Amino acid sequence: MENAEVLIDCQSVWKVFGERNAEAIEAITAQGLSKRDILRDFGCVVGVSDASLQVHRGEIFCIMGLSGSGKSTLIRLLNRLIEPSLGTVLVKGQDISKMDAAALRRTRAEHIGMVFQSVALLPQRNVLENAAFGLEVQGIPRNERNRAAAAALAKVGLSDWTKHYPSELSGGMQQRVGLARALAADPEIILMDEPFSALDPLIRRQLQDEFRQLTKELGKSAVFITHDLDEAIRIGDRIAIMKDGALIQVGTAEDIVMNPADQYVADFVAGISRLHLIKAHSVMVPVVDWDGPVDDLPRCDPEADIDALIAQITETSADALAVQEDGRVVGVVSVRNLLLGVRGEAGTDPIGAEA
């Protein structure tokens, strides 16, 4: 993923709200004032503070944080629904802040789809017409836009509902129509702002899985906003954690849980189960540091999670597992390593005989 094309490049972006925002930005640039200083001295609110991130082709990038952390403001900066106060946002290498209105409309129409928490379907239009609405706004002929909308509805499992109206749909089905509307224009990037947060837990989990599978199958990139860490872990390839408008840490779920950047992040992830999150490669001891024999140890894959490792080790009489990659043993996972992994700590026990 790291070597994939960068579709969104957000470089030191700020958003400051308030009548004296221009003065506040000058003070930020010249004096490095904090969010609290800006509120005190200028009466301005810092929505996003010096945010930098990259989203690669084929990646689902989750931005998460508590209410008021700045995540919804940040996602709206990525397609210039909100003008940045400072910094640069590049979409496919083009600075969207320098685009005129026509160029910005083309970029949004051709490259970026967006789904909000409130899907805002038009009640007087049927499902097909709602899915085709974005293309209608672009001036696409009726037959062409209906074909594209029908294809998008098929992808989200609503082919049999094209003639129904929003009032006849469940909340989950309405969100599927919203996603189909975003997919109808075949964008490379989909922006999702807490689209599932109002749904029942069971439907929510189902849509999370469907969204991830569909995004991967279609080769799309997505930025997904959520306040739910479980949802971010379930969906995201990488996660950014925000606090007070700033990005505190960016990494895979495993990186963040195993190596939190500060106490805030550590507290944030403290209640997360590690069983399906942390993999063998994170808790193993390198084979060169293992004092015991490895030839007779059962083999496991580096991507096997802790739950699978526990099941494997309890089904054998072995005290440890040999991690095998490309036909060679690269590390060993002991019972102690597994216990450390459950606690979110990397494996450090080199003592083979006492594992």
Contacts in CASP RR format, 6 or more apart in sequence:
PFRMAT RR
TARGET T0000
AUTHOR 0000-0000-0000
METHOD contacts of the structure
MODEL  1
MENAEVLIDCQSVWKVFGERNAEAIEAITAQGLSKRDILRDFGCVVGVSD
ASLQVHRGEIFCIMGLSGSGKSTLIRLLNRLIEPSLGTVLVKGQDISKMD
AAALRRTRAEHIGMVFQSVALLPQRNVLENAAFGLEVQGIPRNERNRAAA
AALAKVGLSDWTKHYPSELSGGMQQRVGLARALAADPEIILMDEPFSALD
PLIRRQLQDEFRQLTKELGKSAVFITHDLDEAIRIGDRIAIMKDGALIQV
GTAEDIVMNPADQYVADFVAGISRLHLIKAHSVMVPVVDWDGPVDDLPRC
DPEADIDALIAQITETSADALAVQEDGRVVGVVSVRNLLLGVRGEAGTDP
IGAEA
1 56 0 8 1.000
1 58 0 8 1.000
1 59 0 8 1.000
1 237 0 8 1.000
1 238 0 8 1.000
2 56 0 8 1.000
4 56 0 8 1.000
4 57 0 8 1.000
4 58 0 8 1.000
4 59 0 8 1.000
5 56 0 8 1.000
5 57 0 8 1.000
6 54 0 8 1.000
6 55 0 8 1.000
6 56 0 8 1.000
6 57 0 8 1.000
6 90 0 8 1.000
6 93 0 8 1.000
7 55 0 8 1.000
7 56 0 8 1.000
7 57 0 8 1.000
7 91 0 8 1.000
7 92 0 8 1.000
7 188 0 8 1.000
7 189 0 8 1.000
7 221 0 8 1.000
8 53 0 8 1.000
8 54 0 8 1.000
8 55 0 8 1.000
8 78 0 8 1.000
8 89 0 8 1.000
8 90 0 8 1.000
8 91 0 8 1.000
8 189 0 8 1.000
8 221 0 8 1.000
8 223 0 8 1.000
9 54 0 8 1.000
9 88 0 8 1.000
9 89 0 8 1.000
9 90 0 8 1.000
9 93 0 8 1.000
10 51 0 8 1.000
10 52 0 8 1.000
10 53 0 8 1.000
10 54 0 8 1.000
10 74 0 8 1.000
10 77 0 8 1.000
10 78 0 8 1.000
10 88 0 8 1.000
10 89 0 8 1.000
10 90 0 8 1.000
11 52 0 8 1.000
11 87 0 8 1.000
11 88 0 8 1.000
11 89 0 8 1.000
11 90 0 8 1.000
12 50 0 8 1.000
12 51 0 8 1.000
12 52 0 8 1.000
12 86 0 8 1.000
12 87 0 8 1.000
12 88 0 8 1.000
13 48 0 8 1.000
13 50 0 8 1.000
13 51 0 8 1.000
13 52 0 8 1.000
13 74 0 8 1.000
13 77 0 8 1.000
13 84 0 8 1.000
13 86 0 8 1.000
13 87 0 8 1.000
13 88 0 8 1.000
13 89 0 8 1.000
14 25 0 8 1.000
14 28 0 8 1.000
14 46 0 8 1.000
14 48 0 8 1.000
14 49 0 8 1.000
14 50 0 8 1.000
14 51 0 8 1.000
14 84 0 8 1.000
14 85 0 8 1.000
14 86 0 8 1.000
14 87 0 8 1.000
15 46 0 8 1.000
15 47 0 8 1.000
15 48 0 8 1.000
15 73 0 8 1.000
15 74 0 8 1.000
15 77 0 8 1.000
15 82 0 8 1.000
15 84 0 8 1.000
15 85 0 8 1.000
16 24 0 8 1.000
16 25 0 8 1.000
16 28 0 8 1.000
16 38 0 8 1.000
16 44 0 8 1.000
16 45 0 8 1.000
16 46 0 8 1.000
16 47 0 8 1.000
16 85 0 8 1.000
16 86 0 8 1.000
17 44 0 8 1.000
17 45 0 8 1.000
17 46 0 8 1.000
17 47 0 8 1.000
18 24 0 8 1.000
18 42 0 8 1.000
18 43 0 8 1.000
18 44 0 8 1.000
18 45 0 8 1.000
19 44 0 8 1.000
20 42 0 8 1.000
20 43 0 8 1.000
20 44 0 8 1.000
21 42 0 8 1.000
21 44 0 8 1.000
21 85 0 8 1.000
23 42 0 8 1.000
24 33 0 8 1.000
24 38 0 8 1.000
24 41 0 8 1.000
24 42 0 8 1.000
24 43 0 8 1.000
24 44 0 8 1.000
24 46 0 8 1.000
25 85 0 8 1.000
25 86 0 8 1.000
27 33 0 8 1.000
27 37 0 8 1.000
27 38 0 8 1.000
27 41 0 8 1.000
27 42 0 8 1.000
28 38 0 8 1.000
28 86 0 8 1.000
29 86 0 8 1.000
33 41 0 8 1.000
35 46 0 8 1.000
35 49 0 8 1.000
35 244 0 8 1.000
35 245 0 8 1.000
35 246 0 8 1.000
38 44 0 8 1.000
38 45 0 8 1.000
38 46 0 8 1.000
39 45 0 8 1.000
39 46 0 8 1.000
46 244 0 8 1.000
46 245 0 8 1.000
47 70 0 8 1.000
47 73 0 8 1.000
47 245 0 8 1.000
48 70 0 8 1.000
48 73 0 8 1.000
48 74 0 8 1.000
48 77 0 8 1.000
48 84 0 8 1.000
48 245 0 8 1.000
49 244 0 8 1.000
49 245 0 8 1.000
49 246 0 8 1.000
50 246 0 8 1.000
51 74 0 8 1.000
51 245 0 8 1.000
51 246 0 8 1.000
51 247 0 8 1.000
52 247 0 8 1.000
53 61 0 8 1.000
53 240 0 8 1.000
53 247 0 8 1.000
53 250 0 8 1.000
55 61 0 8 1.000
55 189 0 8 1.000
55 221 0 8 1.000
55 223 0 8 1.000
56 221 0 8 1.000
57 188 0 8 1.000
57 219 0 8 1.000
57 221 0 8 1.000
58 215 0 8 1.000
58 216 0 8 1.000
58 219 0 8 1.000
58 220 0 8 1.000
58 221 0 8 1.000
59 221 0 8 1.000
59 222 0 8 1.000
59 237 0 8 1.000
59 238 0 8 1.000
60 212 0 8 1.000
60 215 0 8 1.000
60 216 0 8 1.000
60 221 0 8 1.000
60 222 0 8 1.000
60 224 0 8 1.000
60 235 0 8 1.000
60 236 0 8 1.000
60 237 0 8 1.000
61 221 0 8 1.000
61 222 0 8 1.000
61 223 0 8 1.000
61 224 0 8 1.000
61 236 0 8 1.000
61 237 0 8 1.000
61 238 0 8 1.000
61 239 0 8 1.000
61 240 0 8 1.000
62 223 0 8 1.000
62 224 0 8 1.000
62 225 0 8 1.000
62 226 0 8 1.000
62 231 0 8 1.000
62 232 0 8 1.000
62 235 0 8 1.000
62 236 0 8 1.000
62 238 0 8 1.000
62 239 0 8 1.000
62 240 0 8 1.000
63 71 0 8 1.000
63 74 0 8 1.000
63 75 0 8 1.000
63 223 0 8 1.000
63 224 0 8 1.000
63 225 0 8 1.000
63 226 0 8 1.000
63 239 0 8 1.000
63 240 0 8 1.000
63 242 0 8 1.000
64 71 0 8 1.000
64 225 0 8 1.000
64 226 0 8 1.000
64 227 0 8 1.000
64 228 0 8 1.000
64 229 0 8 1.000
64 231 0 8 1.000
64 232 0 8 1.000
64 239 0 8 1.000
64 240 0 8 1.000
64 241 0 8 1.000
64 242 0 8 1.000
65 71 0 8 1.000
65 226 0 8 1.000
65 227 0 8 1.000
65 241 0 8 1.000
65 242 0 8 1.000
65 243 0 8 1.000
65 268 0 8 1.000
66 227 0 8 1.000
66 243 0 8 1.000
67 227 0 8 1.000
68 245 0 8 1.000
69 242 0 8 1.000
69 243 0 8 1.000
69 244 0 8 1.000
69 245 0 8 1.000
70 242 0 8 1.000
70 245 0 8 1.000
71 225 0 8 1.000
71 227 0 8 1.000
71 242 0 8 1.000
72 193 0 8 1.000
72 194 0 8 1.000
72 225 0 8 1.000
73 82 0 8 1.000
73 245 0 8 1.000
74 242 0 8 1.000
74 245 0 8 1.000
75 191 0 8 1.000
75 193 0 8 1.000
75 223 0 8 1.000
75 225 0 8 1.000
76 82 0 8 1.000
76 193 0 8 1.000
77 84 0 8 1.000
77 89 0 8 1.000
78 89 0 8 1.000
78 91 0 8 1.000
78 112 0 8 1.000
78 191 0 8 1.000
78 223 0 8 1.000
79 91 0 8 1.000
79 96 0 8 1.000
79 107 0 8 1.000
79 108 0 8 1.000
79 112 0 8 1.000
79 113 0 8 1.000
79 114 0 8 1.000
79 191 0 8 1.000
80 89 0 8 1.000
80 96 0 8 1.000
80 97 0 8 1.000
80 99 0 8 1.000
80 104 0 8 1.000
83 97 0 8 1.000
84 97 0 8 1.000
87 97 0 8 1.000
88 95 0 8 1.000
88 97 0 8 1.000
89 95 0 8 1.000
89 96 0 8 1.000
89 97 0 8 1.000
90 96 0 8 1.000
91 107 0 8 1.000
91 111 0 8 1.000
91 112 0 8 1.000
91 189 0 8 1.000
92 111 0 8 1.000
92 188 0 8 1.000
94 107 0 8 1.000
96 104 0 8 1.000
96 107 0 8 1.000
99 107 0 8 1.000
109 138 0 8 1.000
109 185 0 8 1.000
110 185 0 8 1.000
110 187 0 8 1.000
111 187 0 8 1.000
111 188 0 8 1.000
111 189 0 8 1.000
112 187 0 8 1.000
112 188 0 8 1.000
112 189 0 8 1.000
112 190 0 8 1.000
112 191 0 8 1.000
113 182 0 8 1.000
113 185 0 8 1.000
113 187 0 8 1.000
113 189 0 8 1.000
113 190 0 8 1.000
113 191 0 8 1.000
114 182 0 8 1.000
114 190 0 8 1.000
114 191 0 8 1.000
114 192 0 8 1.000
114 193 0 8 1.000
115 175 0 8 1.000
115 178 0 8 1.000
115 179 0 8 1.000
115 181 0 8 1.000
115 182 0 8 1.000
115 190 0 8 1.000
115 191 0 8 1.000
115 192 0 8 1.000
115 193 0 8 1.000
115 195 0 8 1.000
116 193 0 8 1.000
116 195 0 8 1.000
117 193 0 8 1.000
117 194 0 8 1.000
117 195 0 8 1.000
117 197 0 8 1.000
117 198 0 8 1.000
119 174 0 8 1.000
119 175 0 8 1.000
119 177 0 8 1.000
119 178 0 8 1.000
119 195 0 8 1.000
121 130 0 8 1.000
121 166 0 8 1.000
121 174 0 8 1.000
121 177 0 8 1.000
121 178 0 8 1.000
122 129 0 8 1.000
122 130 0 8 1.000
122 133 0 8 1.000
122 166 0 8 1.000
123 165 0 8 1.000
123 166 0 8 1.000
123 167 0 8 1.000
124 165 0 8 1.000
125 133 0 8 1.000
125 165 0 8 1.000
126 162 0 8 1.000
126 163 0 8 1.000
126 164 0 8 1.000
126 165 0 8 1.000
127 153 0 8 1.000
127 158 0 8 1.000
127 161 0 8 1.000
127 162 0 8 1.000
127 163 0 8 1.000
127 164 0 8 1.000
127 165 0 8 1.000
127 166 0 8 1.000
127 169 0 8 1.000
127 177 0 8 1.000
128 146 0 8 1.000
128 149 0 8 1.000
128 150 0 8 1.000
128 153 0 8 1.000
128 162 0 8 1.000
128 163 0 8 1.000
129 149 0 8 1.000
130 166 0 8 1.000
130 177 0 8 1.000
130 178 0 8 1.000
130 181 0 8 1.000
131 149 0 8 1.000
131 150 0 8 1.000
131 152 0 8 1.000
131 153 0 8 1.000
131 177 0 8 1.000
131 178 0 8 1.000
131 180 0 8 1.000
131 181 0 8 1.000
131 184 0 8 1.000
132 145 0 8 1.000
132 146 0 8 1.000
132 148 0 8 1.000
132 149 0 8 1.000
132 181 0 8 1.000
132 184 0 8 1.000
133 181 0 8 1.000
134 145 0 8 1.000
134 181 0 8 1.000
134 184 0 8 1.000
134 185 0 8 1.000
135 144 0 8 1.000
135 145 0 8 1.000
135 148 0 8 1.000
135 149 0 8 1.000
135 184 0 8 1.000
135 185 0 8 1.000
136 142 0 8 1.000
136 145 0 8 1.000
138 185 0 8 1.000
139 145 0 8 1.000
140 148 0 8 1.000
145 184 0 8 1.000
148 184 0 8 1.000
148 185 0 8 1.000
148 186 0 8 1.000
149 180 0 8 1.000
149 181 0 8 1.000
149 184 0 8 1.000
150 159 0 8 1.000
150 162 0 8 1.000
151 184 0 8 1.000
152 180 0 8 1.000
152 181 0 8 1.000
152 183 0 8 1.000
152 184 0 8 1.000
153 159 0 8 1.000
153 161 0 8 1.000
153 162 0 8 1.000
153 177 0 8 1.000
153 180 0 8 1.000
155 180 0 8 1.000
155 183 0 8 1.000
155 214 0 8 1.000
155 218 0 8 1.000
156 176 0 8 1.000
156 177 0 8 1.000
156 179 0 8 1.000
156 180 0 8 1.000
156 183 0 8 1.000
156 210 0 8 1.000
156 214 0 8 1.000
157 176 0 8 1.000
158 173 0 8 1.000
158 176 0 8 1.000
158 177 0 8 1.000
158 180 0 8 1.000
161 168 0 8 1.000
161 169 0 8 1.000
161 173 0 8 1.000
166 174 0 8 1.000
166 177 0 8 1.000
169 177 0 8 1.000
170 203 0 8 1.000
171 198 0 8 1.000
171 199 0 8 1.000
171 203 0 8 1.000
172 199 0 8 1.000
172 203 0 8 1.000
172 207 0 8 1.000
175 195 0 8 1.000
175 196 0 8 1.000
175 199 0 8 1.000
175 207 0 8 1.000
176 207 0 8 1.000
179 190 0 8 1.000
179 195 0 8 1.000
179 211 0 8 1.000
179 214 0 8 1.000
182 190 0 8 1.000
183 190 0 8 1.000
183 218 0 8 1.000
187 220 0 8 1.000
188 220 0 8 1.000
188 221 0 8 1.000
189 220 0 8 1.000
189 221 0 8 1.000
189 222 0 8 1.000
189 223 0 8 1.000
190 215 0 8 1.000
190 220 0 8 1.000
190 221 0 8 1.000
190 222 0 8 1.000
190 223 0 8 1.000
191 222 0 8 1.000
191 223 0 8 1.000
192 211 0 8 1.000
192 222 0 8 1.000
192 223 0 8 1.000
192 224 0 8 1.000
192 225 0 8 1.000
193 225 0 8 1.000
194 225 0 8 1.000
194 226 0 8 1.000
194 227 0 8 1.000
195 207 0 8 1.000
196 203 0 8 1.000
196 204 0 8 1.000
196 207 0 8 1.000
196 208 0 8 1.000
196 231 0 8 1.000
197 204 0 8 1.000
197 226 0 8 1.000
197 227 0 8 1.000
197 228 0 8 1.000
199 207 0 8 1.000
204 231 0 8 1.000
205 234 0 8 1.000
208 231 0 8 1.000
208 234 0 8 1.000
208 235 0 8 1.000
209 234 0 8 1.000
211 222 0 8 1.000
211 235 0 8 1.000
212 234 0 8 1.000
212 235 0 8 1.000
212 236 0 8 1.000
215 221 0 8 1.000
215 222 0 8 1.000
224 232 0 8 1.000
224 235 0 8 1.000
224 236 0 8 1.000
226 232 0 8 1.000
226 235 0 8 1.000
229 268 0 8 1.000
229 269 0 8 1.000
229 272 0 8 1.000
230 272 0 8 1.000
232 239 0 8 1.000
232 253 0 8 1.000
233 239 0 8 1.000
233 253 0 8 1.000
233 272 0 8 1.000
233 277 0 8 1.000
236 253 0 8 1.000
237 252 0 8 1.000
238 250 0 8 1.000
238 251 0 8 1.000
238 252 0 8 1.000
239 250 0 8 1.000
239 251 0 8 1.000
239 252 0 8 1.000
239 253 0 8 1.000
239 256 0 8 1.000
240 247 0 8 1.000
240 249 0 8 1.000
240 250 0 8 1.000
240 251 0 8 1.000
241 247 0 8 1.000
241 248 0 8 1.000
241 249 0 8 1.000
241 250 0 8 1.000
241 256 0 8 1.000
241 265 0 8 1.000
241 268 0 8 1.000
242 248 0 8 1.000
243 264 0 8 1.000
248 261 0 8 1.000
248 262 0 8 1.000
248 264 0 8 1.000
248 265 0 8 1.000
249 256 0 8 1.000
249 260 0 8 1.000
249 261 0 8 1.000
249 262 0 8 1.000
249 265 0 8 1.000
253 277 0 8 1.000
254 277 0 8 1.000
254 278 0 8 1.000
254 279 0 8 1.000
254 282 0 8 1.000
256 265 0 8 1.000
256 269 0 8 1.000
257 269 0 8 1.000
257 272 0 8 1.000
257 274 0 8 1.000
257 277 0 8 1.000
257 278 0 8 1.000
257 344 0 8 1.000
258 278 0 8 1.000
258 282 0 8 1.000
258 344 0 8 1.000
258 345 0 8 1.000
258 346 0 8 1.000
260 266 0 8 1.000
260 268 0 8 1.000
260 269 0 8 1.000
274 306 0 8 1.000
274 341 0 8 1.000
274 342 0 8 1.000
274 343 0 8 1.000
274 344 0 8 1.000
275 305 0 8 1.000
275 306 0 8 1.000
275 307 0 8 1.000
275 310 0 8 1.000
275 342 0 8 1.000
276 305 0 8 1.000
276 306 0 8 1.000
276 307 0 8 1.000
277 305 0 8 1.000
277 306 0 8 1.000
278 305 0 8 1.000
278 306 0 8 1.000
278 341 0 8 1.000
278 344 0 8 1.000
279 302 0 8 1.000
279 303 0 8 1.000
279 304 0 8 1.000
279 305 0 8 1.000
279 306 0 8 1.000
280 300 0 8 1.000
280 301 0 8 1.000
280 302 0 8 1.000
280 303 0 8 1.000
280 304 0 8 1.000
280 305 0 8 1.000
280 309 0 8 1.000
280 321 0 8 1.000
280 323 0 8 1.000
280 333 0 8 1.000
281 302 0 8 1.000
281 303 0 8 1.000
281 323 0 8 1.000
282 341 0 8 1.000
282 346 0 8 1.000
282 347 0 8 1.000
283 306 0 8 1.000
283 309 0 8 1.000
283 333 0 8 1.000
283 337 0 8 1.000
283 338 0 8 1.000
283 340 0 8 1.000
283 341 0 8 1.000
283 346 0 8 1.000
283 347 0 8 1.000
284 302 0 8 1.000
284 323 0 8 1.000
284 330 0 8 1.000
284 331 0 8 1.000
284 332 0 8 1.000
284 333 0 8 1.000
284 337 0 8 1.000
284 347 0 8 1.000
285 331 0 8 1.000
285 332 0 8 1.000
285 333 0 8 1.000
285 334 0 8 1.000
285 337 0 8 1.000
285 347 0 8 1.000
285 348 0 8 1.000
285 349 0 8 1.000
285 350 0 8 1.000
286 330 0 8 1.000
286 331 0 8 1.000
287 294 0 8 1.000
287 322 0 8 1.000
287 329 0 8 1.000
287 330 0 8 1.000
287 331 0 8 1.000
287 332 0 8 1.000
289 350 0 8 1.000
290 331 0 8 1.000
290 332 0 8 1.000
290 350 0 8 1.000
290 352 0 8 1.000
291 350 0 8 1.000
291 351 0 8 1.000
291 352 0 8 1.000
291 353 0 8 1.000
292 352 0 8 1.000
292 353 0 8 1.000
294 322 0 8 1.000
294 329 0 8 1.000
294 331 0 8 1.000
294 332 0 8 1.000
296 318 0 8 1.000
297 318 0 8 1.000
297 320 0 8 1.000
297 321 0 8 1.000
297 322 0 8 1.000
297 332 0 8 1.000
298 312 0 8 1.000
298 313 0 8 1.000
298 316 0 8 1.000
298 318 0 8 1.000
298 321 0 8 1.000
298 322 0 8 1.000
299 321 0 8 1.000
299 322 0 8 1.000
299 323 0 8 1.000
299 324 0 8 1.000
299 329 0 8 1.000
300 308 0 8 1.000
300 309 0 8 1.000
300 312 0 8 1.000
300 321 0 8 1.000
300 322 0 8 1.000
300 323 0 8 1.000
300 324 0 8 1.000
300 333 0 8 1.000
301 323 0 8 1.000
301 324 0 8 1.000
301 325 0 8 1.000
302 323 0 8 1.000
302 325 0 8 1.000
302 330 0 8 1.000
304 312 0 8 1.000
306 338 0 8 1.000
306 341 0 8 1.000
306 342 0 8 1.000
309 321 0 8 1.000
309 333 0 8 1.000
309 338 0 8 1.000
310 338 0 8 1.000
312 321 0 8 1.000
313 319 0 8 1.000
313 320 0 8 1.000
313 321 0 8 1.000
313 333 0 8 1.000
313 335 0 8 1.000
313 338 0 8 1.000
319 334 0 8 1.000
319 335 0 8 1.000
319 352 0 8 1.000
319 355 0 8 1.000
320 332 0 8 1.000
320 333 0 8 1.000
320 334 0 8 1.000
320 335 0 8 1.000
320 337 0 8 1.000
320 352 0 8 1.000
320 355 0 8 1.000
321 332 0 8 1.000
321 333 0 8 1.000
322 329 0 8 1.000
322 331 0 8 1.000
322 332 0 8 1.000
323 329 0 8 1.000
323 330 0 8 1.000
323 331 0 8 1.000
323 332 0 8 1.000
323 333 0 8 1.000
324 330 0 8 1.000
332 352 0 8 1.000
332 355 0 8 1.000
334 349 0 8 1.000
334 352 0 8 1.000
334 355 0 8 1.000
335 355 0 8 1.000
336 347 0 8 1.000
336 349 0 8 1.000
336 355 0 8 1.000
337 347 0 8 1.000
337 349 0 8 1.000
337 355 0 8 1.000
340 346 0 8 1.000
340 347 0 8 1.000
340 348 0 8 1.000
340 349 0 8 1.000
341 347 0 8 1.000
349 355 0 8 1.000
END
